């Protein structure tokens, strides 16, 4: 193969490989960028969230693990307003999501319930509305994760069914005495009726 041809093939392979890395490694970046696009950020807290960077873990307020996957997003008291986005469900290794003390509106995306690695969630002190999800990872969180919002009350787990009260021995004896009295009275009544009928036929 001539040097020129080899060089062209090599450059093409690098471009294809880079594109592959960009597509496969930037889904989390796309999710966070979607969140940024939906938020008002008057203090430029999200200025480092650059959509052209392949690795969002270089962004401020974002923590990554050893596999360069996002595990934590901390945007507490950042004066952010706007709505959360369904793309947050793409942060499959996110363990901490803290967005409390902002002015977020809208509803909580149901897609977040699919993030089974989510251990800490704090959406308190915002203006979120609607229902609080209770399935998936959200079954772990208490009302403190959602305090001071316009959310509907978190549904309580229904209490276990009430088992029938066992009958005590005194109740048994009282019930038996009543039943015995009724039976004795019925026997006397039938005996008297039999005597009357017998006398009539004599």
C-alpha positions as YAML, in Angstrom:
chain: A
units: angstrom
residues:
- id: 1
  name: UNK
  ca: [0.00, 0.00, 0.00]
- id: 2
  name: UNK
  ca: [1.37, 3.40, -0.91]
- id: 3
  name: UNK
  ca: [2.13, 5.82, 1.95]
- id: 4
  name: UNK
  ca: [-0.50, 8.30, 0.78]
- id: 5
  name: UNK
  ca: [-3.23, 5.66, 0.71]
- id: 6
  name: UNK
  ca: [-2.17, 4.27, 4.09]
- id: 7
  name: UNK
  ca: [-2.28, 7.76, 5.59]
- id: 8
  name: UNK
  ca: [-5.79, 8.36, 4.25]
- id: 9
  name: UNK
  ca: [-7.05, 5.03, 5.63]
- id: 10
  name: UNK
  ca: [-5.43, 5.75, 9.01]
- id: 11
  name: UNK
  ca: [-7.02, 9.21, 9.22]
- id: 12
  name: UNK
  ca: [-10.41, 7.76, 8.24]
- id: 13
  name: UNK
  ca: [-10.16, 5.12, 10.97]
- id: 14
  name: UNK
  ca: [-9.34, 7.79, 13.55]
- id: 15
  name: UNK
  ca: [-12.36, 9.87, 12.49]
- id: 16
  name: UNK
  ca: [-14.69, 6.86, 12.66]
- id: 17
  name: UNK
  ca: [-13.32, 5.79, 16.06]
- id: 18
  name: UNK
  ca: [-13.65, 9.33, 17.43]
- id: 19
  name: UNK
  ca: [-17.22, 9.52, 16.21]
- id: 20
  name: UNK
  ca: [-17.97, 6.19, 17.86]
- id: 21
  name: UNK
  ca: [-16.55, 7.39, 21.17]
- id: 22
  name: UNK
  ca: [-18.50, 10.59, 20.89]
- id: 23
  name: UNK
  ca: [-21.80, 8.80, 20.32]
- id: 24
  name: UNK
  ca: [-21.29, 6.11, 22.95]
- id: 25
  name: UNK
  ca: [-19.62, 8.27, 25.58]
- id: 26
  name: UNK
  ca: [-21.69, 11.40, 25.34]
- id: 27
  name: UNK
  ca: [-25.24, 10.19, 26.08]
- id: 28
  name: UNK
  ca: [-24.81, 11.40, 29.64]
- id: 29
  name: UNK
  ca: [-23.49, 14.70, 28.33]
- id: 30
  name: UNK
  ca: [-26.53, 14.96, 26.07]
- id: 31
  name: UNK
  ca: [-28.81, 14.34, 29.06]
- id: 32
  name: UNK
  ca: [-27.14, 17.02, 31.17]
- id: 33
  name: UNK
  ca: [-27.06, 19.43, 28.25]
- id: 34
  name: UNK
  ca: [-30.82, 18.88, 27.77]
- id: 35
  name: UNK
  ca: [-31.27, 19.81, 31.43]
- id: 36
  name: UNK
  ca: [-29.11, 22.91, 31.00]
- id: 37
  name: UNK
  ca: [-31.11, 23.97, 27.93]
- id: 38
  name: UNK
  ca: [-34.31, 23.77, 29.97]
- id: 39
  name: UNK
  ca: [-33.04, 25.88, 32.86]
- id: 40
  name: UNK
  ca: [-32.61, 29.58, 33.51]
- id: 41
  name: UNK
  ca: [-29.15, 30.13, 34.99]
- id: 42
  name: UNK
  ca: [-28.70, 33.82, 35.90]
- id: 43
  name: UNK
  ca: [-25.51, 33.16, 37.88]
- id: 44
  name: UNK
  ca: [-23.86, 31.09, 35.09]
- id: 45
  name: UNK
  ca: [-23.45, 28.13, 37.41]
- id: 46
  name: UNK
  ca: [-23.63, 25.81, 34.38]
- id: 47
  name: UNK
  ca: [-21.13, 27.76, 32.28]
- id: 48
  name: UNK
  ca: [-18.68, 24.84, 32.21]
- id: 49
  name: UNK
  ca: [-21.37, 22.48, 30.81]
- id: 50
  name: UNK
  ca: [-20.03, 22.62, 27.27]
- id: 51
  name: UNK
  ca: [-21.92, 20.42, 24.82]
- id: 52
  name: UNK
  ca: [-18.84, 20.09, 22.60]
- id: 53
  name: UNK
  ca: [-16.90, 18.20, 25.29]
- id: 54
  name: UNK
  ca: [-17.09, 14.43, 24.98]
- id: 55
  name: UNK
  ca: [-16.76, 13.84, 28.72]
- id: 56
  name: UNK
  ca: [-19.28, 15.67, 30.91]
- id: 57
  name: UNK
  ca: [-17.32, 14.66, 33.98]
- id: 58
  name: UNK
  ca: [-15.05, 17.66, 33.38]
- id: 59
  name: UNK
  ca: [-18.03, 19.92, 34.08]
- id: 60
  name: UNK
  ca: [-18.40, 21.65, 37.44]
- id: 61
  name: UNK
  ca: [-20.96, 20.20, 39.88]
- id: 62
  name: UNK
  ca: [-20.66, 16.78, 38.21]
- id: 63
  name: UNK
  ca: [-18.79, 13.83, 39.74]
- id: 64
  name: UNK
  ca: [-17.67, 10.72, 37.85]
- id: 65
  name: UNK
  ca: [-16.50, 7.24, 38.77]
- id: 66
  name: UNK
  ca: [-13.43, 5.35, 37.57]
- id: 67
  name: UNK
  ca: [-15.27, 4.43, 34.36]
- id: 68
  name: UNK
  ca: [-15.89, 8.11, 33.52]
- id: 69
  name: UNK
  ca: [-19.60, 7.68, 34.18]
- id: 70
  name: UNK
  ca: [-21.62, 10.35, 35.99]
- id: 71
  name: UNK
  ca: [-22.47, 9.35, 39.57]
- id: 72
  name: UNK
  ca: [-23.33, 12.68, 41.14]
- id: 73
  name: UNK
  ca: [-24.94, 15.99, 40.19]
- id: 74
  name: UNK
  ca: [-24.93, 18.71, 42.85]
- id: 75
  name: UNK
  ca: [-26.75, 21.93, 42.02]
- id: 76
  name: UNK
  ca: [-27.87, 23.02, 45.46]
- id: 77
  name: UNK
  ca: [-28.91, 26.65, 46.03]
- id: 78
  name: UNK
  ca: [-27.83, 27.62, 42.50]
- id: 79
  name: UNK
  ca: [-30.72, 30.00, 41.75]
- id: 80
  name: UNK
  ca: [-31.86, 27.79, 38.87]
- id: 81
  name: UNK
  ca: [-35.38, 27.89, 37.46]
- id: 82
  name: UNK
  ca: [-37.08, 25.90, 34.74]
- id: 83
  name: UNK
  ca: [-38.12, 22.28, 34.40]
- id: 84
  name: UNK
  ca: [-36.51, 18.88, 34.82]
- id: 85
  name: UNK
  ca: [-36.18, 16.78, 31.66]
- id: 86
  name: UNK
  ca: [-36.91, 13.09, 30.94]
- id: 87
  name: UNK
  ca: [-33.33, 12.67, 29.67]
- id: 88
  name: UNK
  ca: [-32.16, 12.53, 33.29]
- id: 89
  name: UNK
  ca: [-33.15, 8.87, 33.16]
- id: 90
  name: UNK
  ca: [-30.11, 8.32, 30.89]
- id: 91
  name: UNK
  ca: [-27.79, 8.88, 33.85]
- id: 92
  name: UNK
  ca: [-27.85, 5.18, 34.62]
- id: 93
  name: UNK
  ca: [-24.99, 5.31, 37.16]
- id: 94
  name: UNK
  ca: [-26.09, 8.49, 38.90]
- id: 95
  name: UNK
  ca: [-26.07, 7.85, 42.73]
- id: 96
  name: UNK
  ca: [-26.67, 11.40, 44.00]
- id: 97
  name: UNK
  ca: [-29.01, 13.98, 42.50]
- id: 98
  name: UNK
  ca: [-29.28, 17.11, 44.61]
- id: 99
  name: UNK
  ca: [-31.26, 20.00, 43.11]
- id: 100
  name: UNK
  ca: [-32.74, 21.41, 46.29]
- id: 101
  name: UNK
  ca: [-33.15, 25.10, 47.14]
- id: 102
  name: UNK
  ca: [-33.78, 26.34, 43.61]
- id: 103
  name: UNK
  ca: [-36.90, 27.54, 41.78]
- id: 104
  name: UNK
  ca: [-37.58, 24.47, 39.62]
- id: 105
  name: UNK
  ca: [-41.09, 24.05, 38.24]
- id: 106
  name: UNK
  ca: [-43.01, 21.37, 36.35]
- id: 107
  name: UNK
  ca: [-43.27, 17.69, 37.26]
- id: 108
  name: UNK
  ca: [-40.80, 15.02, 38.33]
- id: 109
  name: UNK
  ca: [-39.82, 12.93, 35.26]
- id: 110
  name: UNK
  ca: [-40.98, 9.33, 35.58]
- id: 111
  name: UNK
  ca: [-37.80, 8.28, 33.77]
- id: 112
  name: UNK
  ca: [-35.86, 8.94, 36.99]
- id: 113
  name: UNK
  ca: [-37.52, 5.95, 38.61]
- id: 114
  name: UNK
  ca: [-35.55, 3.69, 36.23]
- id: 115
  name: UNK
  ca: [-32.21, 4.88, 37.66]
- id: 116
  name: UNK
  ca: [-31.85, 1.97, 40.08]
- id: 117
  name: UNK
  ca: [-28.45, 3.19, 41.31]
- id: 118
  name: UNK
  ca: [-29.97, 6.40, 42.68]
- id: 119
  name: UNK
  ca: [-29.36, 6.46, 46.43]
- id: 120
  name: UNK
  ca: [-29.77, 10.12, 47.41]
- id: 121
  name: UNK
  ca: [-32.38, 12.42, 45.91]
- id: 122
  name: UNK
  ca: [-33.11, 15.94, 47.14]
- id: 123
  name: UNK
  ca: [-35.66, 18.03, 45.27]
- id: 124
  name: UNK
  ca: [-36.87, 19.95, 48.31]
- id: 125
  name: UNK
  ca: [-37.52, 23.69, 48.38]
- id: 126
  name: UNK
  ca: [-38.56, 24.16, 44.76]
- id: 127
  name: UNK
  ca: [-41.89, 24.76, 42.99]
- id: 128
  name: UNK
  ca: [-42.42, 21.27, 41.56]
- id: 129
  name: UNK
  ca: [-46.00, 20.08, 41.12]
- id: 130
  name: UNK
  ca: [-47.92, 16.91, 40.31]
- id: 131
  name: UNK
  ca: [-47.49, 13.42, 41.72]
- id: 132
  name: UNK
  ca: [-44.43, 12.01, 43.42]
- id: 133
  name: UNK
  ca: [-43.44, 8.71, 41.76]
- id: 134
  name: UNK
  ca: [-43.42, 5.77, 44.16]
- id: 135
  name: UNK
  ca: [-42.08, 2.99, 41.95]
- id: 136
  name: UNK
  ca: [-38.51, 1.97, 41.11]
- id: 137
  name: UNK
  ca: [-35.77, 3.75, 43.03]
- id: 138
  name: UNK
  ca: [-38.30, 6.26, 44.38]
- id: 139
  name: UNK
  ca: [-39.62, 3.62, 46.79]
- id: 140
  name: UNK
  ca: [-36.51, 4.33, 48.90]
- id: 141
  name: UNK
  ca: [-37.09, 8.05, 49.38]
- id: 142
  name: UNK
  ca: [-39.04, 9.71, 52.17]
- id: 143
  name: UNK
  ca: [-41.02, 12.94, 52.12]
- id: 144
  name: UNK
  ca: [-37.89, 14.90, 53.11]
- id: 145
  name: UNK
  ca: [-36.66, 14.49, 49.52]
- id: 146
  name: UNK
  ca: [-39.67, 16.49, 48.30]
- id: 147
  name: UNK
  ca: [-40.49, 18.95, 51.10]
- id: 148
  name: UNK
  ca: [-41.63, 22.49, 50.34]
- id: 149
  name: UNK
  ca: [-42.95, 21.96, 46.82]
- id: 150
  name: UNK
  ca: [-46.41, 22.07, 45.31]
- id: 151
  name: UNK
  ca: [-46.46, 18.30, 44.93]
- id: 152
  name: UNK
  ca: [-49.42, 16.09, 45.72]
- id: 153
  name: UNK
  ca: [-49.16, 14.20, 48.95]
- id: 154
  name: UNK
  ca: [-47.01, 11.09, 48.74]
- id: 155
  name: UNK
  ca: [-49.37, 8.08, 48.83]
- id: 156
  name: UNK
  ca: [-48.96, 6.03, 51.97]
- id: 157
  name: UNK
  ca: [-48.47, 2.29, 51.86]
- id: 158
  name: UNK
  ca: [-51.83, 0.73, 52.79]
- id: 159
  name: UNK
  ca: [-51.83, -0.82, 56.27]
- id: 160
  name: UNK
  ca: [-51.83, -4.60, 56.53]
- id: 161
  name: UNK
  ca: [-55.28, -6.21, 56.80]
- id: 162
  name: UNK
  ca: [-56.64, -6.49, 60.33]
- id: 163
  name: UNK
  ca: [-56.69, -10.08, 61.52]
- id: 164
  name: UNK
  ca: [-59.87, -11.27, 63.27]
- id: 165
  name: UNK
  ca: [-59.79, -10.95, 67.06]
- id: 166
  name: UNK
  ca: [-59.44, -14.39, 68.65]
- id: 167
  name: UNK
  ca: [-62.36, -15.45, 70.87]
- id: 168
  name: UNK
  ca: [-61.34, -15.76, 74.50]
- id: 169
  name: UNK
  ca: [-62.32, -18.61, 76.79]
- id: 170
  name: UNK
  ca: [-64.82, -16.42, 78.68]
- id: 171
  name: UNK
  ca: [-66.51, -15.48, 75.38]
- id: 172
  name: UNK
  ca: [-66.58, -19.18, 74.47]
- id: 173
  name: UNK
  ca: [-68.24, -20.12, 77.77]
- id: 174
  name: UNK
  ca: [-70.80, -17.31, 77.49]
- id: 175
  name: UNK
  ca: [-71.65, -18.30, 73.92]
- id: 176
  name: UNK
  ca: [-71.95, -21.94, 74.98]
- id: 177
  name: UNK
  ca: [-74.26, -21.08, 77.87]
- id: 178
  name: UNK
  ca: [-76.57, -19.09, 75.62]
- id: 179
  name: UNK
  ca: [-76.66, -21.85, 73.02]
- id: 180
  name: UNK
  ca: [-77.34, -24.44, 75.75]
- id: 181
  name: UNK
  ca: [-80.20, -22.38, 77.17]
- id: 182
  name: UNK
  ca: [-81.82, -21.98, 73.76]
- id: 183
  name: UNK
  ca: [-81.52, -25.72, 73.11]
- id: 184
  name: UNK
  ca: [-83.06, -26.60, 76.51]
- id: 185
  name: UNK
  ca: [-85.95, -24.20, 75.99]
- id: 186
  name: UNK
  ca: [-86.68, -25.65, 72.56]
- id: 187
  name: UNK
  ca: [-86.64, -29.19, 73.99]
- id: 188
  name: UNK
  ca: [-89.17, -28.24, 76.72]
- id: 189
  name: UNK
  ca: [-91.43, -26.55, 74.18]
- id: 190
  name: UNK
  ca: [-91.46, -29.63, 71.95]
- id: 191
  name: UNK
  ca: [-92.12, -31.89, 74.97]
- id: 192
  name: UNK
  ca: [-95.10, -29.77, 76.08]
- id: 193
  name: UNK
  ca: [-96.50, -29.74, 72.55]
- id: 194
  name: UNK
  ca: [-96.17, -33.52, 72.35]
- id: 195
  name: UNK
  ca: [-98.09, -33.98, 75.64]
- id: 196
  name: UNK
  ca: [-100.89, -31.69, 74.46]
- id: 197
  name: UNK
  ca: [-101.22, -33.51, 71.16]
- id: 198
  name: UNK
  ca: [-101.13, -36.90, 72.87]
- id: 199
  name: UNK
  ca: [-103.90, -35.82, 75.27]
- id: 200
  name: UNK
  ca: [-106.06, -34.73, 72.40]
- id: 201
  name: UNK
  ca: [-105.97, -38.16, 70.83]
- id: 202
  name: UNK
  ca: [-106.85, -40.09, 74.01]
...
